[in-house]
Amino acid sequence: MTKQIDPRVAVSVSDLMATKSGLGAFSLPPSRRIASRLSGGHASAFKGRGLDFEEFRQYQPGDDVRAMDWLVTMKTDQPHVRVFQEEKDRSVVFCIDQSRQMFFSTVDTMKSVVAAQVMAACSWQVLRQGDRVGALVFDDHSANWFPAKRAQSQLLHVFRALEQRGNNLLEKRSSGRTTETHHPLNHALHRMSLQNTKGALIVLISDFSNFNSHSIRRVTQLKKHNELMCVAVQDPMEQELVVDEPLCLSDGEYQVAVDPSFNTKLNRYNSGVQKHQQMVKARLQSMGVPYLELDTSGEHLSQLRNQLIGRENVKKQYNA
C-alpha cells in the first residue's frame, strides 16, 4: 500500500490541478515586450502594421517602405514612417526553484510546495487569457525545460516534473543524501538565458538565498529582451532564529546541539540573513523588477492574490 504524502510536504499532480481557481479573476502583470506576431490580447512593444497609430519617426534601414508617410517626409525633407502598435499574445515562463534549501518550513508548508502551487495557480490564469505557458523546473543537480505552449497538456508535463522533484527532495532528506551544486539558482538563470526567449514575462520563484552578483548579471541579461517578476518564498524562522530551550539542529547530514546561550551567535546569523534579503529586494526593485514576498504559513495563494491586486499594472481579466 502506497504511503500518502502530506500535501504540505510534497506536491502531487492532483494538488496542482486543484489550484485552478486559486487566484480568482486576476492575472500577472502584462509584459511590455511582446515578440510574437500572432494576434492576442496585449499591447506589444513590437511596432508594426497594426490598428493603433503610435507615432511618426525617421526611416531606419530595414523599415517597411509601405509604412512611409510621404506628406511628413516632404515637410521635413527627411524620410519618415508611421509606427503602429499591434495587439499580441505573450509567453509567460516560470522558473521554479526546487533545490534542497527550498525543502524547509517551520510553520505549515514547505517552501518547495509554495513555489510549485504558486506556479500552478498562475499558470491556469495565463491559459485562461489565451497566452502561452513555459517553465524551467530546477533542483541542485539538473533542470527540465518546457517551451511555452498554449496547451493544458504542456502544463501537466510541468506538474509531473514538480511532483517528481518534490519526491526527490523527500527521499534525499530521509536518506541523508545532500549532495548539491553550489549555486543552483545561477545555473538555472544561465540555462534560462540559453533558451533565447524574447518578449516573455519570466516569473522567478525562489527563496533567493543564493542570489549574488552573478545572479544580478544573469537577471540583467534576461531583462534585455524580457520582463521579469520575482516571487520570494521565505520562512519566519530563517529571518529570526531564536533558541528558547535546548535543541538539536541538523542540515540533514550534520547535527549540532544548541541552547539559549547560542542566541548571541544566532543574532549575527539573523542579521546576515535579513541584510541579504533586503539587498536582494532593493537590487531587484532598483532594476524595475516587481518583487513579491510570500511565507510558509499556508496562506501563500491569498498573499499572492492580495499583492497582485495591489499592483497598479495588474488588471482584471476581460470578460469572456
JOQUIJO-V224433 format. One line per field, one symbol per residue. ss: DSSP state (H for helix, E for strand, L for the rest). psi: psi as a letter, one per 20 degrees, with the letter a starting at -180 (. if undefined). burial: # if it has 9 or more other C-alpha atoms within 8 Angstrom, else .. A space follows every 50 residues. Layout:
# JOQUIJO-V224433
ss = ???
psi = ???
burial = ???
This chain:
# JOQUIJO-V224433
ss = LLLLLLLLLLLLHHHHHHHHHLLLLELLLLLLLLLLLLLLLEEEEEEELL LEEEEEEELLLLLLHHHELHHHHHHHLLLEEEEEEEEELLEEEEEEELLH HHLLLLLLLLHHHHHHHHHHHHHHHHHHLLLEEEEEEELLLLEEEEEEEL LHHHHHHHHHHHHHHHHHHHHHHHHLLLLLLLLHHHHHHHHHHHLLLLLL EEEEEELLLLLLHHHHHHHHHHHLLLEEEEEEEELHHHHLLLLLLLEEEE LLLLEEEELHHHHHHHHHHHHHHHHHHHHHHHHHHHLLLEEEEEELLLLH HHHHHHHHHLLLLLLELLLL
psi = ppppppiigpqrghghhijhkhjckqrrpqqjmphqjqqajqpqippamb hopgrqrqpqpiqpiijpohghghhikppqqppqpqpqrrpoppopokrh iimpqjfgpqhhgggghgggghhhgghhijrqprqooqbihrqppoqpqm phhhhhgghhhhgggghgggghghijojprrhmhghhghghghiilqpjr opooorikhjpahhgghgggghihjrqqppopoqphhhhnopoirproqq jigqqppqrhiihghhhhgggggghghhgggggghhjkopoqpqakiikh hgggghhghiphjpqqqqp.
burial = ......#######.##..##..#..##...######..##.######.## ..#.....#.......###..###....###################### .####..####################..###########..##.#.### #..###.######.###.##.##...##.....###.###.##....### ########..#...##.##.###.############.##.#.#..#.... .#..#..###.##..##..#..##.##..##..##...########...# #.###.###....##.....
